[in-house]
């Protein structure tokens, strides 16, 4: 099997797509690269945010369902997702910018393998911005990554950890603009809540081919396990993490939580190979579905998290030029034809 190439996108639920657009473009500095509709529910808008061209791994999408009730995190849903930045200085600048814009944000939290800040989008989605380093090799050699449970020193754990605000005076930065050195670099990781962490680990490693790169605890709740899987060394953009909460209730799909997330494959042939592998293992999948900008198959992990495997292409430039990308609402051809027929 050709390995999954990391994360393709994550899709979340908005109650007000204009407000969401303002947040992702004006606050976080992403580009609106596509305005279309949910192909399975054309009454709902579906907007994509990403880097300038919609590179897989940088893509954040939202369905607009304004009448849907608020969702809640729990087993079977994504807990939060993280965006990557280059280093600690970039992270500190984001802390300054978010506070300037009135977004409630935590002080930087040392996660040993990276440092993070946490905040929410206007609908309550939990977001994290995480540094790319120092990485997962600081306490285990590459050949032994994920081989044992590592409980960090108390200074990393709540309640002993002290989350200090950055020393903003030395940054010479007022938060008014996003400077190049602090731009987000795509998705860093996605974190789930698992009802059976060993079963989840088996699914993502033995079936989906990821590697366990770290077994540790939830730094904010040290009684709970927290495992990481990804590529061989835990490159940001390949990482899925999962909290172990066997007694937690199931999450509720709705506004303010993730609907699904997608892994990347390069070709249609690789995607068909994954369909065959999943079905042979007893995992039910959809047939391949043409999403115009990529092709997709959908399935669920053992807790019910909706997963997708999406192709790299054909990409977001198939119906718009780079200069006008995301500037207008584009309906799929079959919907345009149906509207023409009805008229």
C-alpha positions as CSV (number, residue, x, y, z in Angstrom):
1,X,0.0,0.0,0.0
2,X,1.1,3.5,-0.8
3,X,1.3,5.4,2.5
4,X,-1.2,8.1,3.4
5,X,0.6,11.4,2.8
6,X,-0.6,13.2,5.9
7,X,-3.6,15.4,6.4
8,X,-5.6,16.9,3.5
9,X,-8.2,19.0,5.2
10,X,-10.5,19.4,8.1
11,X,-14.2,20.3,7.8
12,X,-16.1,22.1,10.6
13,X,-19.6,23.5,11.1
14,X,-20.5,27.2,11.1
15,X,-23.7,29.0,12.0
16,X,-22.7,32.2,10.2
17,X,-20.4,31.8,7.2
18,X,-19.8,35.5,6.9
19,X,-18.6,35.7,10.5
20,X,-16.4,32.6,10.0
21,X,-15.0,34.1,6.8
22,X,-14.0,37.3,8.5
23,X,-12.3,35.3,11.3
24,X,-10.2,33.0,9.0
25,X,-9.3,35.7,6.6
26,X,-8.9,38.9,8.6
27,X,-7.8,37.4,11.9
28,X,-5.9,34.3,10.9
29,X,-4.8,35.5,7.5
30,X,-5.9,32.5,5.4
31,X,-7.2,33.0,1.9
32,X,-10.8,32.2,1.0
33,X,-10.1,29.9,-2.0
34,X,-13.5,28.4,-2.8
35,X,-17.1,29.3,-2.4
36,X,-19.5,26.5,-3.2
37,X,-22.2,24.4,-1.6
38,X,-22.2,21.2,0.3
39,X,-22.6,18.7,-2.6
40,X,-24.7,16.4,-0.3
41,X,-26.9,19.2,1.0
42,X,-26.9,22.0,-1.7
43,X,-28.9,24.3,0.6
44,X,-25.8,24.7,2.7
45,X,-22.8,26.8,1.7
46,X,-19.4,25.2,1.8
47,X,-16.4,27.5,2.0
48,X,-12.7,26.6,1.9
49,X,-9.8,28.5,3.5
50,X,-6.1,27.7,2.9
51,X,-2.8,29.1,1.6
52,X,-2.8,31.1,-1.6
53,X,-3.5,28.0,-3.9
54,X,-5.2,25.5,-1.6
55,X,-2.3,23.2,-1.0
56,X,-3.5,19.9,0.7
57,X,-2.6,20.1,4.4
58,X,-3.4,23.8,4.6
59,X,-7.1,23.5,3.9
60,X,-9.8,24.3,6.4
61,X,-13.4,24.1,5.2
62,X,-16.8,24.9,6.8
63,X,-20.4,23.9,6.2
64,X,-22.9,26.6,7.1
65,X,-25.8,25.1,9.0
66,X,-27.3,28.1,10.8
67,X,-30.3,26.2,12.3
68,X,-28.2,23.3,13.7
69,X,-27.9,23.1,17.5
70,X,-24.5,23.6,19.1
71,X,-22.4,20.5,19.2
72,X,-20.2,19.2,22.0
73,X,-16.9,17.4,22.1
74,X,-16.8,13.8,23.3
75,X,-16.0,10.3,22.2
76,X,-16.4,9.9,18.5
77,X,-15.6,13.5,17.5
78,X,-12.6,15.7,17.0
79,X,-11.7,17.6,20.1
80,X,-9.7,20.3,18.5
81,X,-7.2,21.0,15.7
82,X,-3.9,22.8,15.6
83,X,-2.3,25.2,13.0
84,X,1.5,25.2,12.7
85,X,3.9,28.1,13.0
86,X,7.6,28.2,12.6
87,X,8.8,28.8,16.1
88,X,8.3,30.3,19.6
89,X,8.6,33.9,18.4
90,X,5.9,33.4,15.8
91,X,3.7,31.9,18.5
92,X,4.2,34.8,20.8
93,X,3.3,37.2,18.0
94,X,0.1,35.3,17.5
95,X,-0.7,35.7,21.2
96,X,-0.2,39.5,20.9
97,X,-2.4,39.7,17.7
98,X,-5.2,37.6,19.1
99,X,-5.4,39.6,22.3
100,X,-5.3,42.9,20.3
101,X,-8.3,41.7,18.3
102,X,-10.3,40.7,21.4
103,X,-9.9,36.9,21.0
104,X,-9.6,35.2,24.3
105,X,-6.4,33.2,24.2
106,X,-4.4,31.1,26.7
107,X,-0.8,31.9,27.6
108,X,1.7,29.7,25.8
109,X,1.7,26.2,27.2
110,X,4.8,24.1,26.9
111,X,3.9,20.7,25.4
112,X,7.5,19.5,25.5
113,X,7.4,18.5,21.8
114,X,6.0,21.9,20.8
115,X,4.5,25.0,22.5
116,X,0.9,26.0,22.0
117,X,-1.8,28.6,22.5
118,X,-5.5,27.8,22.5
119,X,-8.6,29.9,21.5
120,X,-11.9,29.4,19.9
121,X,-13.5,30.5,16.6
122,X,-16.8,32.5,16.7
123,X,-18.8,29.3,16.9
124,X,-16.8,27.8,19.7
125,X,-14.5,25.5,17.7
126,X,-11.3,24.9,19.8
127,X,-8.2,25.9,17.8
128,X,-4.6,25.6,18.7
129,X,-1.5,27.2,17.2
130,X,1.6,25.1,17.8
131,X,5.3,25.5,17.0
132,X,6.9,23.0,14.6
133,X,9.6,22.0,17.2
134,X,11.4,20.9,19.1
135,X,9.8,17.7,17.9
136,X,9.3,14.1,19.2
137,X,13.0,13.0,19.2
138,X,14.0,15.0,22.3
139,X,13.2,12.2,24.7
140,X,13.4,9.1,22.5
141,X,15.6,8.0,19.5
142,X,13.8,7.6,16.2
143,X,14.0,3.8,16.2
144,X,12.2,3.7,19.6
145,X,9.6,6.4,19.2
146,X,6.3,5.5,20.8
147,X,7.7,2.3,22.4
148,X,6.9,3.3,26.0
149,X,4.7,5.6,28.0
150,X,6.6,8.8,28.9
151,X,5.2,10.9,31.8
152,X,6.8,14.3,31.6
153,X,8.3,16.3,34.5
154,X,5.8,18.1,36.7
155,X,6.6,21.5,35.2
156,X,4.8,20.4,32.1
157,X,1.7,19.2,33.9
158,X,-1.3,20.9,35.3
159,X,-1.6,21.9,38.2
160,X,2.2,22.4,38.6
161,X,2.8,24.0,35.3
162,X,3.0,27.8,35.2
163,X,1.7,29.2,31.9
164,X,3.5,32.6,31.7
165,X,2.6,35.3,29.2
166,X,5.3,36.1,26.7
167,X,7.7,39.0,27.2
168,X,6.1,41.1,24.5
169,X,8.4,44.1,25.0
170,X,11.2,42.4,23.1
171,X,9.1,41.4,20.2
172,X,8.6,44.9,18.9
173,X,5.2,43.9,17.5
174,X,1.8,45.4,18.1
175,X,-0.4,42.7,16.5
176,X,-1.9,45.0,13.8
177,X,-0.5,43.0,10.9
178,X,0.5,39.4,10.1
179,X,4.1,39.5,9.2
180,X,5.7,36.8,7.0
181,X,7.6,35.1,9.8
182,X,4.5,34.4,11.7
183,X,2.2,33.1,9.0
184,X,0.5,29.8,9.7
185,X,2.0,26.8,7.8
186,X,-1.0,24.6,7.5
187,X,-2.5,22.0,9.9
188,X,-0.1,20.8,12.6
189,X,-2.3,18.1,14.1
190,X,-5.8,16.9,14.8
191,X,-6.8,15.6,18.3
192,X,-9.7,13.2,18.9
193,X,-11.4,11.7,22.0
194,X,-11.2,7.9,22.1
195,X,-13.3,5.5,24.2
196,X,-10.6,2.8,23.8
197,X,-7.2,4.2,23.2
198,X,-5.6,0.9,22.4
199,X,-8.2,0.1,19.8
200,X,-7.8,3.5,18.3
201,X,-4.1,3.1,18.2
202,X,-4.5,-0.2,16.4
203,X,-6.8,1.4,13.8
204,X,-4.5,4.3,13.0
205,X,-1.3,2.3,13.0
206,X,-2.0,-1.3,11.9
207,X,-4.8,-0.4,9.5
208,X,-4.1,3.1,8.3
209,X,-0.3,2.7,8.4
210,X,0.7,5.5,10.7
211,X,3.4,5.1,13.4
212,X,2.9,5.6,17.1
213,X,5.3,8.4,17.7
214,X,4.5,9.2,21.4
215,X,2.7,7.6,24.3
216,X,2.2,10.1,27.1
217,X,-0.6,11.7,29.2
218,X,-2.9,14.6,28.7
219,X,-0.8,17.4,30.2
220,X,-4.0,19.2,31.3
221,X,-5.5,16.1,32.8
222,X,-2.5,13.7,33.7
223,X,-4.9,10.9,34.6
224,X,-5.8,10.4,31.0
225,X,-3.6,8.8,28.3
226,X,-2.6,10.9,25.2
227,X,-1.1,9.1,22.2
228,X,0.3,10.6,19.0
229,X,0.6,8.9,15.6
230,X,1.9,10.2,12.3
231,X,4.7,9.6,9.9
232,X,8.0,8.1,11.0
233,X,9.2,11.1,12.9
234,X,6.0,13.0,13.6
235,X,6.2,15.7,11.0
236,X,3.6,18.4,11.6
237,X,0.8,17.9,9.0
238,X,0.8,14.1,9.5
239,X,-0.1,13.9,13.1
240,X,-3.3,12.6,14.7
241,X,-3.5,12.5,18.5
242,X,-6.1,11.0,20.7
243,X,-7.1,11.4,24.4
244,X,-8.2,8.2,26.1
245,X,-11.5,8.6,28.0
246,X,-13.2,5.3,28.3
247,X,-16.0,6.7,30.6
248,X,-16.7,9.9,28.6
249,X,-20.1,10.3,26.9
250,X,-20.3,10.5,23.1
251,X,-19.9,13.9,21.5
252,X,-22.8,15.6,19.7
253,X,-22.4,16.8,16.1
254,X,-23.4,20.4,15.6
255,X,-22.3,24.0,15.3
256,X,-18.8,24.5,16.7
257,X,-17.3,21.1,16.2
258,X,-15.6,19.3,13.4
259,X,-17.7,17.2,10.9
260,X,-14.9,15.2,9.5
261,X,-11.2,15.3,8.5
262,X,-9.3,13.9,5.5
263,X,-6.1,12.2,4.8
264,X,-4.2,12.7,1.5
265,X,-3.3,10.3,-1.3
266,X,-1.6,11.2,-4.5
267,X,-3.6,9.2,-7.1
268,X,-6.9,7.6,-7.8
269,X,-5.1,4.2,-7.9
270,X,-3.8,4.7,-4.4
271,X,-7.3,5.7,-3.2
272,X,-8.8,2.6,-4.7
273,X,-6.2,0.5,-3.0
274,X,-7.2,2.0,0.4
275,X,-10.8,1.2,-0.3
276,X,-9.9,-2.4,-1.0
277,X,-7.8,-2.5,2.2
278,X,-10.5,-1.0,4.4
279,X,-13.2,-3.2,3.1
280,X,-11.1,-6.3,3.4
281,X,-10.6,-5.4,7.1
282,X,-14.4,-5.1,7.5
283,X,-14.5,-1.3,7.5
284,X,-17.5,0.0,5.5
285,X,-16.6,2.8,3.1
286,X,-18.5,4.8,0.5
287,X,-17.7,4.4,-3.1
288,X,-15.4,7.1,-4.6
289,X,-17.3,10.4,-4.8
290,X,-16.2,13.2,-7.2
291,X,-15.9,16.4,-5.2
292,X,-14.7,18.3,-8.3
293,X,-11.5,19.6,-6.6
294,X,-10.6,16.1,-5.4
295,X,-12.1,12.7,-5.1
296,X,-13.2,11.2,-1.8
297,X,-14.1,8.1,0.1
298,X,-15.6,8.2,3.6
299,X,-15.5,5.8,6.5
300,X,-15.5,5.8,10.3
301,X,-12.9,5.0,12.9
302,X,-13.9,2.6,15.7
303,X,-15.4,5.4,17.8
304,X,-17.4,6.8,14.9
305,X,-15.2,9.8,13.8
306,X,-15.9,10.5,10.2
307,X,-12.8,10.1,8.1
308,X,-12.1,10.8,4.5
309,X,-9.3,9.8,2.0
310,X,-9.0,12.6,-0.6
311,X,-6.9,12.8,-3.7
312,X,-4.4,15.7,-4.3
313,X,-6.0,16.8,-7.5
314,X,-7.3,18.1,-9.7
315,X,-7.1,21.1,-7.3
316,X,-8.9,24.3,-6.8
317,X,-7.8,26.0,-10.0
318,X,-10.0,23.9,-12.3
319,X,-12.8,26.5,-12.4
320,X,-11.1,29.7,-11.3
321,X,-7.9,31.6,-12.1
322,X,-5.4,32.0,-9.3
323,X,-6.0,35.8,-9.2
324,X,-9.8,35.3,-8.7
325,X,-9.7,32.2,-6.6
326,X,-12.6,32.2,-4.0
327,X,-14.1,35.4,-5.3
328,X,-17.5,34.1,-6.3
329,X,-20.0,31.4,-5.6
330,X,-19.5,28.4,-7.9
331,X,-22.2,25.7,-8.1
332,X,-21.4,22.1,-9.3
333,X,-22.3,21.5,-12.9
334,X,-25.0,19.0,-12.0
335,X,-26.7,21.6,-9.8
336,X,-26.5,24.3,-12.4
337,X,-28.1,21.9,-14.9
338,X,-30.9,21.0,-12.5
339,X,-31.6,24.7,-11.9
340,X,-31.6,25.4,-15.6
341,X,-34.1,22.5,-16.2
342,X,-36.4,23.6,-13.4
343,X,-36.5,27.1,-14.9
